[in-house]
Amino acid sequence: MHNKVLIIEDEDSIRKFVNLVLQKQGFEVIQAASGEEGLEKVNLENPDVIILDIMLPGIDGFKVCEIIREEYSNIGIIMLTARGQDLDKIGGLESGADDYMVKPFNPLELSARINSLLRRIKASDKDPSNLLISGPFKIDLNCKIAYKNNAELTLTPKEFLLMKIFIQNINKALSRNKLLDLVWGYNFVGDPKIVDVNVRRLRNKLEDNPSSPNYIETVWGVGYRWKES
C-alpha cells in the first residue's frame, strides 16, 4: 500500500508540481487548495503526511495545524513558508508541525523528509503510549479499536472518534460546536443536533445505565465531559 500525502497549498503551480514529483516517488497524493478544503480531506482520506502551506486564504496554516493536532496525533505535518522567517518556523512547530521547509525548495528533498517522517511515525506506532486508557476503557490508536473491560466495542467511525476525543480531554467540558468541528469537520453543513444523537448512541454502548451515565456527563449550557474519578 502506498503512503498517502495530502498537499494543502493554494498556489496551483506549486501544488501540481509537488503532486507530480511525489507521485513519481511512489506516493498516493491528494490535493487541497485551502485550509477548509484541507480539513475536509483529512477527515475523508486519513493521510499519513500533510504538506501544509502557512499562507492560505481563509484559515491559515497555523490554525489548520492546530485543528488537525487536536484530533490526530499520528499524522506527520511538514509546513511550508515562503518567507523563511524564524517567527514562521517557530510558530509552525509550536502549533504541532513535525518539520518545515522554506520556499523555494527542492522537491526531492521534500520527498526525503517525508520518508524520514514516515519512519519516525512507524517507530512511534510501536510505542505503548498509543493506547488511551480511562477506567475500564482502552483505545488502541494504531488499530482504531476501543475496548471495555478488554471486550471489543462495536463503534461507528464517528463514535470511535468522539470517544477518543473525550478520553483525550478527561474532565474537560467540550462544547457542542467544538465536538462538531473535531468530529464532523470545520465546514460541516447540517443539524448540529447530530452531536447529541451520537453522544446518546455512544452512551448506549459504553454506559451500564445510559439514562444515568457515569462517564459521558452532560454539562448544561455547554456540551459534554468525560468524567473520571
KAKA-V824159 format. One record per residue. N is the residue number from 1. RES is the residue in one letter. D_FIRST is the distance of its C-alpha to the first C-alpha in Angstrom with 2 decimals. Layout:
N&RES&D_FIRST / N&RES&D_FIRST
This chain:
1&M&0.00 / 2&H&3.81 / 3&N&6.56 / 4&K&8.98 / 5&V&12.58 / 6&L&15.68 / 7&I&18.77 / 8&I&22.05 / 9&E&24.73 / 10&D&27.82 / 11&E&28.67 / 12&D&27.19 / 13&S&27.58 / 14&I&25.75 / 15&R&22.90 / 16&K&22.41 / 17&F&22.82 / 18&V&20.27 / 19&N&17.83 / 20&L&18.55 / 21&V&18.28 / 22&L&14.94 / 23&Q&13.43 / 24&K&15.05 / 25&Q&13.49 / 26&G&9.94 / 27&F&9.43 / 28&E&9.11 / 29&V&12.74 / 30&I&15.07 / 31&Q&18.80 / 32&A&21.84 / 33&A&25.42 / 34&S&27.04 / 35&G&26.72 / 36&E&27.30 / 37&E&24.60 / 38&G&22.20 / 39&L&23.02 / 40&E&22.39 / 41&K&18.92 / 42&V&18.15 / 43&N&19.24 / 44&L&17.54 / 45&E&14.08 / 46&N&13.80 / 47&P&12.44 / 48&D&11.64 / 49&V&14.40 / 50&I&17.35 / 51&I&19.62 / 52&L&22.90 / 53&D&26.18 / 54&I&29.32 / 55&M&31.66 / 56&L&30.47 / 57&P&32.77 / 58&G&33.52 / 59&I&31.66 / 60&D&31.24 / 61&G&28.28 / 62&F&30.04 / 63&K&30.42 / 64&V&26.88 / 65&C&25.70 / 66&E&28.17 / 67&I&27.10 / 68&I&23.40 / 69&R&24.44 / 70&E&26.68 / 71&E&23.82 / 72&Y&20.71 / 73&S&21.12 / 74&N&17.58 / 75&I&16.52 / 76&G&17.34 / 77&I&20.02 / 78&I&21.44 / 79&M&24.66 / 80&L&26.36 / 81&T&30.14 / 82&A&32.41 / 83&R&35.44 / 84&G&34.44 / 85&Q&36.91 / 86&D&36.73 / 87&L&37.19 / 88&D&33.93 / 89&K&32.02 / 90&I&33.68 / 91&G&33.26 / 92&G&29.52 / 93&L&29.09 / 94&E&31.50 / 95&S&29.68 / 96&G&26.56 / 97&A&24.70 / 98&D&23.08 / 99&D&24.04 / 100&Y&25.85 / 101&M&26.50 / 102&V&29.65 / 103&K&29.88 / 104&P&30.19 / 105&F&27.31 / 106&N&25.59 / 107&P&22.10 / 108&L&21.02 / 109&E&22.34 / 110&L&20.35 / 111&S&17.11 / 112&A&18.42 / 113&R&19.28 / 114&I&15.89 / 115&N&14.46 / 116&S&17.52 / 117&L&17.09 / 118&L&13.53 / 119&R&15.12 / 120&R&17.93 / 121&I&15.99 / 122&K&14.19 / 123&A&17.71 / 124&S&19.29 / 125&D&17.05 / 126&K&18.97 / 127&D&22.17 / 128&P&24.26 / 129&S&25.18 / 130&N&22.09 / 131&L&24.37 / 132&L&26.86 / 133&I&30.06 / 134&S&33.12 / 135&G&35.81 / 136&P&34.48 / 137&F&31.12 / 138&K&27.89 / 139&I&24.56 / 140&D&21.42 / 141&L&19.43 / 142&N&16.36 / 143&C&16.30 / 144&K&18.03 / 145&I&20.90 / 146&A&24.61 / 147&Y&27.47 / 148&K&31.24 / 149&N&33.22 / 150&N&30.06 / 151&A&29.67 / 152&E&26.46 / 153&L&27.21 / 154&T&26.05 / 155&L&25.29 / 156&T&23.92 / 157&P&21.37 / 158&K&24.43 / 159&E&26.51 / 160&F&23.98 / 161&L&23.79 / 162&L&27.58 / 163&M&28.14 / 164&K&25.93 / 165&I&27.93 / 166&F&31.16 / 167&I&30.54 / 168&Q&29.51 / 169&N&32.92 / 170&I&35.23 / 171&N&38.81 / 172&K&38.00 / 173&A&39.06 / 174&L&36.39 / 175&S&37.71 / 176&R&36.52 / 177&N&35.63 / 178&K&33.56 / 179&L&31.63 / 180&L&31.27 / 181&D&29.75 / 182&L&27.34 / 183&V&26.15 / 184&W&26.61 / 185&G&26.29 / 186&Y&28.88 / 187&N&29.82 / 188&F&29.95 / 189&V&32.59 / 190&G&34.16 / 191&D&36.45 / 192&P&36.11 / 193&K&37.41 / 194&I&33.85 / 195&V&33.73 / 196&D&36.71 / 197&V&35.38 / 198&N&32.14 / 199&V&34.13 / 200&R&36.45 / 201&R&33.66 / 202&L&32.14 / 203&R&35.64 / 204&N&36.09 / 205&K&33.10 / 206&L&33.91 / 207&E&37.67 / 208&D&40.26 / 209&N&42.55 / 210&P&40.72 / 211&S&44.10 / 212&S&44.88 / 213&P&41.55 / 214&N&41.37 / 215&Y&38.05 / 216&I&37.31 / 217&E&40.60 / 218&T&41.89 / 219&V&43.29 / 220&W&45.84 / 221&G&45.79 / 222&V&42.48 / 223&G&39.61 / 224&Y&38.21 / 225&R&37.87 / 226&W&36.17 / 227&K&39.18 / 228&E&39.17 / 229&S&42.51
